[in-house]
Amino acid sequence: MPRPSQQLHPHRDPAPLRPAATVLLLRDTPQGIEVLMTRRSMAASFAPGAYVFPGGGIDAADARAHAQSTRRATQSDLHLTQAIAAIRESFEELGVLLARHADGSHVNTADIASLDRKAPFAAQCRERGLTLAGDEVFVLAHWITDRDLPRRFDVPFLVARMPEGQSPVADEAEQFEPVWVRPAEALARHKAGGFFIIFPTIRTLERLQHHASVDAVLAACASEVPLWTSCPRAGLLAGKEARYMEHEAPYGELALICPDGQIVHALDWQNAQPVALLRNLMRLTAPNPGVMTGPGTNSYLVGDPDSGYIAIDPGPDDHEHLQRLWHAAGGDIRMIVCTHSHPDHSPGAKPLQALCRAAPPILGLASAPTARSASAFTPDRELTHHELLTLTGKGPDGDVTHTLKVIHTPGHAANHLCLVMLEDGLLFSGDHILNGSTTVIDPPDGDMNAYLESLDALSAACDEHGIEFIAPAHGYVLGQAKAAIAGLKAHRLKREAKIIGVMQAQPDGTLDDWVAAAYDDVDARIWPVAKRSLLAHIDRVRGLGLAH
């Protein structure tokens, strides 16, 4: 975790969370699933005028009504309370009641008409011998309101089949204009500007549209575990608020820079200005975007004006980019470190060194004989595994130290290394871990066995040093570092299993045959690049005797 003294923005406590529940009432149609939505009052304190699913706060009475409801054997007390709250809210707001008579039949419109939406809910149902159908309500997702908002809720998004013989009627106080709509239609209408929906609703509809039937949705929810859990984060893109879930590329960077939800960080990729990530960390992105480099190669400056700076991966020999690096450091660069010798990472080292009055040493590992000619590199001094690189300066409370620990991580390249920012729990991953794509392993300098072993070493470093964030050479900062590494390794092994299956099914196939089959989920334009990693997997599986 970064030191509070190095955070860019002072800590603030987000608004407290309130427990709530919302329910997606679904029905099947010949055109696909439809979901019941309703427009919130324009005077509502949260999301006024938005089309939503019925729902609201959880009352103490909801937890006391367990005995009046059916439940699944696997349904927890919490989930049953949430289901009862959703049943109550859908009744109060839309006059839809998930309840049954003693004979098992659903209540109908006449039954609902005899109930008072403003009177105590559970007591009325009990007086009429109605049993709440809590067992028919399933957990789809778990949303936690964004940290920046003044009113926040901890809310499950539940799903249930719409009872037959009932028609929604809005209360005309909190909710208006109930409408049945297909998820894709709702999303299209929102995009066109005539159907306002908020971020969690958008993301839920995006996932819901891929289910063919109500039965398919309910089956997906049978595990009692939310299909996803999210507390979104917001940044600025083209000057406007943009929100992201945990699996989306900018999320980790927003968590690093604005942990308490401040909406101040610009996510636009640009090359002209340094981007402050912490008080002791800046990023400058080289103007070399492309298929292999994404938005460009990230150069990092670690340190502060008192300690001087370590430049990591100066990038290609681009004069303007190197000038910007030099200016951002005030000319005070104490060391230049290259994570590896590929041509978008190390060629800028010597020109940057030449800009500095006191020539800082160029550090790294020399390129191996297996490296391509364009990746030839000889540092002024070779770094050793677990070596510490330290900067020290004066802070308001005394000396401030910035320490980088070297970890040799062959795999992408034989001379690849990563750096751990010890005091702030951050990993500089070079090309070993990227945000938005998987790195290419190109034999013979690239080695898949070594790559996977290096991932294991980085996972162990996360435990040892409390690493929470990864600063890659391409893309935004990644959060949940250890989980990101585990996900990357699982992805590689899943791809490898697919390759093994293809090799076994087509023992006489060519590399072109195998890449087309093993990477059929990847744009064909990427296949020439994917073929390099395919070779690395083939070398590994043959070496392990797994291809037979």
N, C-alpha and C positions, 0 to 999 in steps of 0.2 A: 504494500500500500504506500503511495507517495506520502512523504512527510507533509504535514499541514503547512509547514513553512514554505514549501515549494509549490503549493497549489496556487493557481492564478486567481481564484475567487474565494472570498471568505465563506466559511461554513454558515449555512442557514438551515433551520429545521423546516422540512416540508410540512404542509398542513396535515393534521392527523387523519388517519383512515377511518371511514365509517363502513360497517358491514352492510352489504346490500345483496340483492339477487335479481336477476333478470331472466326471462324465459323466451326462447324462440318456439312459438307455436307453429307447427309444420303441417302441411297437407300435400298429398300427391295429386298431380294433374297430368293430363296427357302430354303437356309440354315440359314436365319436370316438377321438382319441388317448388312449393310456394311457402313463404314465411309471412306471418302477420306482423305488420309494422304500424306505428301510429305516430302522429306528430305531437311533439311536446308543446306545451303552452309557450307563447312568446314572452310570458312573464316569469318563466321558470328560472331558478337561480343557476341551474346547470344545463348546458346545451339547449338554450331556448330555441324553439322552432325546428329542432332536429327531428328527423324520423328515427324512431328507436323501437326496440322490443319492449313489451311491458315489463315493469319491474320497479323496485324501490327498496327502501331501507328494511332491514330485518328487525322485527319487534321481539321483545321478550316473550310475548304471547305465542310467537311461532315455535319457540323451543318447548313451550308447555303443551303444545298440541300434538305431540308425537303419538299419544294413545288414540287420537282421532284419525290417524292416517295409516294406510298400508305402507309397507316398506319392503325393499329387497333384502335378502339375507346379508348381502355384501354392502348395503348402504349404511354409511356411518351416521352417527348422531348429527354431526355437522351438516352433512349433505341432506339429511332429512329435514333439518331446520331450514336450510336454504330452499329446499323444494316446497315446503309449506309456505314460506314467505313469497315465493314466486307464484304459487297457486292463489294466495290471497291478493297479491298485487294485480294479477291478470283479471281477477274477479272485480276488484275495486275500480280498476282503470278501464277495462273493456267489457265487463260483464261476461267473461268466459270463466267457467268453473270446472276444474278437473276434480270431480268428486263422483261418488257412486251411491246408489240406493242399497239397501240391505240385500236386494236380489241380484246385485252386481251390475245393474244397468246404470249407464251414465245419466246424470241430471240433464234435463232438457230446458228449453227456453222458458216454459211455464214455471218450472222449479226456480229458475234464476230470478224470474220476475217477482216471486214471492219474498225474495231476500232484499235486505236494505244494505246497499253498498257502503253506507256510512256508519252502520251499527257494528258492534264487535263481531268479527268474522267467525271465529271458531265456535263461539256460543250459539250462533244461528244455525250453523251446520249440525251441531250436536243436537239441538232442539228438534231438528227435522230428520234425525236419524241418518244423516249423510256422512259418509266416510271419505276423507280426502285421499286422492289417488297419488300419494307421494311416490309410490313404486313406479309410476309411469313417467317420472321426471328424472332425466339423466344429466350428468355434468358434461358439458361440451368443452368449455375452456375456463380459464381463470384470468381475469383482468384486474390489474391494480392501476388506479388512475395515476397519470403522469405526475412527477414530483413538482412541476412548475405551477400546477393549477391550485386555486384557492380552496376548492372543495374536492375532496378525494374520497374514493370508495374502493373497498376491497370486495370484488363482486364476481361470483361465478356466473358464466353464461350457460344456462340450462336449456335443454331441449325436451319437447314433448309433442306427441301427436295431438292435433286439434280434435276435441270431442265432436262426434257427429251430432247433428241436430241443434247446434248452437250457432249463433251469429254474433260477432262482436259489435258492441255498442259503446262508443266512447263516453267517458264521464263528463265531457265538455267542460272540465275544470283543469285537470292536469294533462289530459290527452284528448286529441282531436283526430278526425279523419282516418279511422282505421282502414288499412288497405292490404290486400293480399298481393304479393309481388314475388316474382322469381328473383333469386339473388343476382343473376347477371343483369336483369332488367333494372333492378334498384341501383346497381353500380353504374350502368349506362346513364340512367336518369340523373344520378348525382354528378357524373362527369359533365353532363350537358348543362348543369346548373339549376335544375328544377326540382331537386330532391335532396335536400341537405342532410348528410349523415356524417357522424364524427368518426375519428380514426378507429376505435375498437370495432365499431359496427362495420366499417369498410373491410377491415381485415377478416372479420368473422364471415361476412358475406362472400369474400374471395375464396375462402376455404369451403364454405357450404356449397358453393356452386358446382363443386366437383363430385358431389354425391348424387346418385341417380334416383334415390327414393328415400322416403322417411325411414323405412326399415334399415337401409344402409347407414343412415346417420346414427340411429339408435344402436345398431350393432357395433359401430365404431366406438361408441361411448360405453360399451358394456363392461370395460375394465374398471370403472369407477374412478379412473385417473384422468384429469383434464388432458385433452389432446394437445394443448399448449397453455403456457402460463407466461404472462407478459406484463411488465410495467414499462411502458414506452418512454423514450427520451426524445427531446426535440433539439434541433439546431436550426441554422439559417442556411437556406439554399436559394441562390439568386435573390437574396434579401428577404425571403419569406420563410415563415415557420415550416419545418418539415419534420415529421415524426417517424420513428423507427422502432421496430421490435428487436429483441435480443439477437436474432439470427441475421439481421441485416447489417451490411458493411459498416456504416458509421457509428453503430451503437457503442462499441468499445471506446472509441475516441471521445464520444460525448460523456461516457462514464468517467473517463480519466480527467477531462478538463472541467466538466461541470457536474460533479458527483451529486450535487443537491438539486439539479434540475434547472439551473439558470439557462435561459435561451439567449446565448451571446456568441456561440461559436459558429463561425462561417465554415461551411463544408465544401465550398466551391474549390475545385482544383485550380491552382494558378502557380506561376513560376516567378512572379516579380517580387513577392514579399515573403519574409520568413513567417512561419506560423508558430506561435508560442503554444506549446503543449503543457509545460510546467514552467516555473520560474527559472529552472535550471536546464530546460530542454526546448530547443527550437528545431523545426523541420523546414528544409527548403527542398522543393521538388524540381529536379532537372527538367528542362524542356525537351524530353525525349519520349513522349508518349507513343504507345504502339501495342501490337498484339502481345509481345513478350514483356513489355514494361508497364502495361496499364497506363495510369495517368502520368507516369514518369518515374525515374529513380529517386528515392528519398535520400537526401543527405541530412544528417543530424548534427547538431551542435550541443554538446553537453557541457554545462558549467555556467558561470555568471561573470559579470565584469570584474569582480574581485579575484576570482580564481583563475581566470582565463578559460579557454575552451579546448575540448577534444572534438575534432571533426571526424565523423564516421561516414565512410563511403562518399568521398567527394564527387563521385560520378564520372561521367564522360569528360573529355577535355573540351569543355564548353566555356569560353572566356567569360561571358556574361554571368553564367551560373556561378563560376568560381569567384568572380568579383562580388557577387551578392553574399556568398558564404563568408568571404573575408570581411566585408562591411558589417554583416550581422554579428560577427565576433569582435568587432572593433579592432580588427587586425591582430588580436591576441590569441592566436591558435597555438596551443602548447604541444599537441600531438595530432597526427593524422592516422586514422586506423581504417584499413580496408578489410571488410568481412571476407572478401575473396577477390579473385583477379579477373572476373569477367569484364568485358569492355564497357559495360555501362556502370561500373563500380569504381575501378581503380585508376584509369588513365588520367583523371583529374588530380591525382595526388601530387605529382611533381610540379605541375603548374601552380597549384595552390601553395605548395611549399615555397615556391619562388616568389610569391606575392608577400610572404611574411618576412619581416625585418630580421627576426631571429629564427632561422629556418627550423621549423619543428620536425622531429623525426617522423618518417613514414613507417608505420608498424603494420604487421600482418604476418602471413605465411607465404613463402615463395611458392609460385606455381609449380606443380609437379610435372614430370616429363610427359604425363598423359594429357596435359592441357593443350587446347588448340593454340595456334600461334598468336591469335588475337588476344589471348588471355595470359600472355607472358607477363610475369610480375616478380620483381625482386624488391623487398622492403629494405629500408635502412637497417632495421633490426627485426629478427623474427620473434614473435610472441610465443610464450610457452603456455601450455594448458594450465588453467587456474591462476595464471599471473594476474596481479592487481595493478590497474592504472589509476592513479589518484591525483585529484586536484584539490587544493585547499585555499580557501579565502576567508575573509573576515565578514561575519554577519552581525546583526544587531545584538545577538546573544553570545557572541564569541566566534570561534573558528567554525566554518562550514566545509564539510568534505563531500566530494562527489567521487565515488569509486566505481570503476568498471572491472568486472571479473571476466577473464577470457575463458571461453569453453570451445575446444576444438570440436567442430561438428562436420566431419566429412560426409559426403553423400551427394549434394548438389554439385559440389566441386571438391577435389581432394584437399584443397587448402582453405576450405570454408571454416570460418569461426563465428561464434555468436558472443555477445557481450551482455553481462548482467549488471544493471545499475543497482548496486547493492542497497543503498540507503532508501531507494524509492520503489523497490519491487517491480522493476521493468526490464524486459528482455529485448535487446536489439537482435533481430533474427536474420538480418541479411535476406538472402533468397531462400533460406531453409524453410521458413514459414511465411506465406503471403496472405494478404486479405483480398479475397475475391477470386482466387484461382489456386491451383496446385502447381508447385514448381516443377520444372523439367529436370529429369535425371538423365543425363546424356553420357553413356559410356564412351570411352573407358575412364574419363576423369570423374564422371558421375557413377555412383555405385548404390544400388537399391538397398542392399544389406546394410551398408554403412549409414545410409540415410535413415532407415528405420531405427537402427541402434542409436543414432544421434537424437532422434525424437525421444527415445526413452531417457537419454541423458538429460535432455531439456526438461522433461516431465519431472525427473528427480530434482533438478535445480529449482523447479517451481516450489517443491516441498521444502527444500533446504533454505531457500531465500525468500519465501513468501511472495513469489512473483504472481502478480495479478494481471499485468498488461504486457502486450507484445507490440513493439514498434518494428514493423516490417520494412523491407527496402522498397516495397510497392504496395500502395493502398493505405487505408486508414489504420490507426491503432486498433488492435484487437483486445477485447476484454476476456475475462474468464479464461486466463491463459492455459491452465492445465486441461480444462475441458476442450479448448480449441485444439490443443496438441493431440488429445485422445481422439477427437473427431477426425483429425487429419490422418492419423495412423489407421483408424478404422476404414476411412475412405480408401486409402491406399491398399489395404488388405482385401477390401471388397472388390476393388478393381482387379487385384491380382487373382482372386478366385474366379472372376469372370474370364480373365486371360487363360487361366488353366483350363477352364471348361472349353474355351474356343480351341486351344491347342489340342485337347483330347478329341474334340469333335472333328477337327480338320488337321490331322497329323501331317498331311502333305501340303498344307496351305502355305502361301507366301506371307511375308510381313504385311503386304497390302491387304491380303485376305483377312489376316488376323486383326489388324488395326480397325478395319471396317466393321468387324463383328464385335470386337471387345470395346470399341469406343463409339458404338452406334448411337449413344445418347449425347454425343459431342458433335458440334458443327463440323462438317466434313472439311472445311477450310483449315481446321486445327489438326487434322490427321497427320500431316507431315511432321508437325512438332510432337504430337502424341506418339509417333512412331519411335522417337528417341527413348521416351519413358517405357514404351512397350519392350524395347530391347533390354532395358535395365531389368524389367520384371522377368523377361525370358531368361536372362543370365542367372537371376536369383532362383527361379523355380527349378531350372535345370541343375543348378548347383546343389539344391536341396532335394533333388530327386522327386519333385512334385508333379512333373509334367506327364507322367505315364498313366 
